[in-house]
Amino acid sequence: MEALEEDNKVLFLSCADSTNTWLKEQILKQALSCAAVFAGRQTAGRGRHGRHWESPEGGLYLSISFPFENQNFPPIFSCVAAGVAIAGILRREPYTADVFLKWPNDIFAGGRKLCGMLSELVTAPGIAPHVVIGIGLNVNAKVVTADSLYEAVSLFELKGHEFDVRLLAEQIVSEFRREWRNTVEFGTEQLISHWCALSETPGAHVEVLQDENRFAGYCVGVSDAFELIVENENGSRRFSAGDCRTLRQP
């Protein structure tokens, strides 16, 4: 592995197998704790449920870690905070992208997937538990994901010009840290409210997929534990995991 260049508290690698894997290894060696690492490309990028994430040059591949002890809420809220931070940045200059959050941890633009996140908990004897959040954002290159549920899109395709990927990575780390500090201090109620304001999932007709099981209905919101609440003529169900896609109104 080549030497690291540290810039504004983000460690930069030209290439990594997976930034999540790399950062988890550093945590287990107690070399890093509260950190962020960005790679120009990945050779073994991963999404949720072990899906392969295509990671060519021009994309943003970023992992952020921090100790996670004695919190009053589960680690999933780290991804919620990351989604709120990223969507807020992308809606502002110079990006001005019309983006929306989709439960549980994706960012979409025009019905196409722009960004995905993967949160992992690192535990081992003798070290504090850590959360590692992996962020894959399609910036300057068209990326086709292996996830057949969704078509992908990049910022370049949306806006017609390239962006400074390193600068965007630094902005995301800074904004996420601010959002997470607020969550730790004030709790998750405000964070959930911000997520709902940036999401098209609440109020939509959706289908939730869990393995081979499907449940379609009207999304009435999310619970205090960030479970998706879906109702149909057969009753109401809460989902803590699964793939959710928006359907046309019946």
Residue pairs with C-beta under 8 A, 6 or more apart in sequence:
1 13
2 13
2 14
4 11
4 12
4 13
5 11
5 12
6 12
7 166
7 170
8 170
9 36
9 173
10 36
10 37
10 38
10 62
10 166
10 169
10 170
10 173
11 35
11 36
11 37
11 38
12 37
12 38
12 39
12 40
12 166
13 19
13 22
13 37
13 38
13 39
13 40
14 39
14 40
14 41
15 39
15 40
15 41
15 42
15 43
16 22
16 37
16 39
16 42
16 43
16 61
17 42
17 43
17 44
18 42
18 44
18 45
18 46
18 134
19 37
19 38
19 39
19 42
19 61
19 62
19 63
19 134
20 46
20 63
20 118
20 120
20 132
20 134
21 44
21 46
22 37
22 39
22 63
23 32
23 35
23 37
23 63
23 65
23 132
24 65
24 120
24 122
24 132
26 32
26 35
27 33
27 65
27 122
27 127
27 130
27 132
28 122
28 124
28 127
30 127
32 65
33 65
33 66
33 67
33 128
33 130
34 65
34 66
34 67
35 64
35 65
36 62
36 63
36 64
36 65
36 169
36 173
37 62
37 63
38 60
38 61
38 62
38 165
38 166
38 169
39 55
39 61
39 62
40 57
40 61
41 55
41 56
41 57
41 59
41 61
42 53
42 55
42 61
43 55
44 52
45 52
45 53
45 54
45 55
45 61
45 136
46 52
46 53
46 118
46 134
47 53
47 116
47 118
47 136
47 145
47 146
47 147
48 105
48 116
48 118
51 145
51 146
51 147
52 146
53 116
53 136
53 145
53 146
54 143
54 144
54 145
54 146
55 61
55 136
55 143
56 141
56 143
57 141
58 139
58 140
58 141
58 154
58 156
58 162
58 165
59 136
59 137
59 138
59 139
59 140
59 141
59 143
59 154
59 165
60 135
60 136
60 137
60 138
60 139
60 165
60 168
60 169
60 172
61 134
61 135
61 136
62 134
62 135
62 137
62 169
62 172
62 173
63 132
63 133
63 134
63 135
64 82
64 132
64 133
64 135
64 173
64 176
65 122
65 130
65 131
65 132
65 133
66 130
66 131
66 180
67 128
67 129
67 130
68 75
68 78
68 121
68 128
68 129
68 130
68 131
69 128
69 129
71 184
72 187
73 183
73 187
73 188
73 225
74 225
74 226
75 119
75 121
75 131
76 104
76 119
76 226
77 183
77 188
77 191
77 226
78 119
78 131
78 133
78 180
79 104
79 105
79 117
79 118
79 119
79 133
80 105
80 188
80 191
80 192
80 195
80 226
81 176
81 179
81 180
81 183
81 191
82 105
82 117
82 133
82 135
82 172
82 176
82 179
83 101
83 105
83 106
83 107
83 117
83 195
83 198
84 101
84 179
84 191
84 194
84 195
84 198
85 172
85 175
85 176
85 178
85 179
86 107
86 115
86 135
86 137
86 172
86 175
86 176
87 99
87 100
87 101
87 107
87 198
88 175
88 198
89 95
89 168
89 171
89 172
89 175
90 97
90 99
90 107
90 114
90 155
91 97
91 98
91 99
94 163
95 155
95 159
95 163
95 168
96 159
97 109
97 114
97 155
97 158
97 159
98 109
98 110
99 107
99 108
99 109
99 114
100 107
100 108
100 109
100 198
100 199
100 200
101 107
101 108
101 195
101 198
101 199
101 200
101 201
102 108
102 199
102 200
102 201
102 244
102 246
103 199
103 201
103 219
103 222
103 228
103 244
104 226
104 228
104 241
104 242
104 244
105 116
105 117
105 118
105 119
106 113
106 115
106 116
106 117
106 150
107 113
107 114
107 115
107 116
107 137
108 114
108 150
108 200
109 153
109 158
110 153
110 158
111 151
111 246
112 150
112 151
112 152
112 153
113 138
113 145
113 147
113 150
113 151
113 152
113 153
114 137
114 138
114 152
114 153
114 154
114 155
114 158
115 135
115 136
115 137
115 138
116 135
116 136
116 145
117 133
117 134
117 135
117 136
118 133
118 134
119 131
119 132
119 133
119 134
120 131
120 132
120 133
120 134
121 129
121 130
121 131
121 132
122 129
122 130
122 131
122 132
123 129
123 130
133 176
135 172
137 155
137 168
137 172
138 152
138 153
138 154
138 155
139 154
139 155
139 156
139 162
139 163
139 165
139 168
140 154
140 155
140 156
140 162
140 163
140 165
141 154
141 156
142 152
142 153
142 154
142 156
142 157
143 152
143 154
144 152
145 152
149 209
149 243
149 245
150 245
155 163
156 162
156 163
179 191
182 190
182 191
183 190
183 191
188 224
188 226
189 224
192 222
192 224
192 226
195 222
196 202
196 221
196 222
200 246
201 219
201 228
201 244
201 246
202 219
202 220
202 221
202 222
203 218
203 219
203 220
204 218
204 219
204 246
204 247
205 216
205 217
205 218
205 219
205 246
205 247
205 248
205 249
205 250
206 216
206 217
206 218
206 219
206 228
206 230
206 244
206 245
206 246
206 247
207 214
207 215
207 216
207 244
207 245
207 247
208 214
208 215
208 216
208 228
208 230
208 237
208 239
208 242
208 243
208 244
209 242
209 243
209 244
209 245
210 239
210 241
210 242
210 243
215 230
215 232
215 237
215 239
216 230
216 232
216 247
217 230
217 231
217 232
217 237
218 230
218 231
218 232
219 228
219 229
219 230
219 244
220 229
220 230
220 231
220 236
221 229
222 228
222 229
223 229
223 238
225 240
226 240
227 238
227 239
227 240
228 238
228 239
228 242
228 244
229 236
229 237
229 238
230 236
230 237
230 238
230 239
231 237
